[in-house]
Amino acid sequence: MSLVSLTIENQVALVCLNRPEKLNALTFEMFLDLDKIIKQLGKRRDLAAVILYGANHNFSAGLDIASVMKRPSQALRLLLKWRPGAANLAQRVSIGWQRLPIPVIAVLEGNCLGGGMQIALGADFRIAAPECRLSIMEAKWGLLPDMAGLHMLRTLMPKDKALELTMTAKVLDATSAHNLGLVTQVSADPMAAALALIAELSARSPDALAAIKLSIHRNWLAATASLLARETCYQIKLLLGKNQRIATQRQTKTPQQDYQARQKW
């Protein structure tokens, strides 16, 4: 049985960390599976969104250090990269979600610690159950977070708060994480909340959603000149596409006509 499963339901990709007996702690094989799934989803054009979650109402307890270090070559393969600025395997399973042209939602329950938190940071949205425990925990093991989570973290909170969380390895509850910007929303039923958000997003042009996602992720900390150039480029592409015309037509349609137009996305 795969330690990471992928199922498609109603144009939503459900990606499950599936090692419940170990609280979904991450093995080398799980990194390979996640990387493969991200590449697979990137080739599809029939999906509306991705939901990333853990089996048995538990996201992930982080890296299974004992498992990975049984074979030191596995640790090296996680960190190996051909160019300094490229993402290695450990980084691709986080930043890879941001490179997909569809919304990615992490449903967080139970533990979301260390490497699990780094993966969740790669999602566009994080919806957490109230009892969820979250931590950027690498400092506890004498390490630094190196799975590209900082790429997202620096857009979510002030630098001093990020330093405090990463240096102390403090464990937060969902409400505290939400107050810091680490979590998008807190919900008693985070999976239902994720599906509700997808339903709301599905009323928008998928072309627009893709352009907005890429524009925000690429421009958030970019130089103003780069931001202006990308905005114009994305907008021209949208104006030339059929989905923008459908979105405009929907604004003047009846509810039934609006539903029919939405089926054309």
NORCORWO-V875726 format. One line per field, one symbol per residue. psi: psi as a letter, one per 20 degrees, with the letter a starting at -180 (. if undefined). burial: # if it has 9 or more other ideal C-beta (glycine too) atoms within 8 Angstrom, else .. Layout:
psi = ???
burial = ???
This chain:
psi = pqipqpqppljppoopomlhikkkqprhhhgggggggggghiiqjjqhrppprqqklpfpjapnggghihnhhghhhhipqhqhirpaghhhifhhhiiqjqppppoprdpnqchghgghhiqhqopqqhjqpppnjhhhjkrqpkkjhhhhhiihrqhhggggghhikppqrhgghghijhpgqpqhnhghhghhgghghiiqphggggggghgghhigjrqhgggggggggggggghiqhhhhggghhijqrgghgghhhii.
burial = ..##.#.....#########..######.######.######....#########..#####.#..###....##.###........###########.#.######################.######.########.....#####.####.#....##.###..#..###..##.#.##.###..##.###.##..##..#######.###...#..#...##..##..##.##..#.##.##.##..#...##..##...
